[in-house]
Amino acid sequence: MRARALSVVVVGVLLAAFLVAHADGVGRELLEGLQLTPPVAAVPPPLALKRLDNGRTQTLSDLRGRPVLLYFWATW
């Protein structure tokens, strides 16, 4: 089982290396515009979601000053 998991990891790393090596500018504009960290003092758009524990609405502005991680998950 460990050998199979290791082979899957190795194949994934080799595939990623191949894709990076052969990108040749494909999507370069997209990659250059990608920003992984928000600019300092950037204001996020308003967001309101229903809480799973009590059903009340939680807004992003209620959490000002606290770190927030949004994890979107889908099963398609």
Secondary structure, DSSP 8 states (H G I E B T S, - for coil): -HHHHHHHHHHHHHHHHHHHHT-TTTTHHHHHH--SS--TT------EEE-TTT--EEEGGGGTTS----------
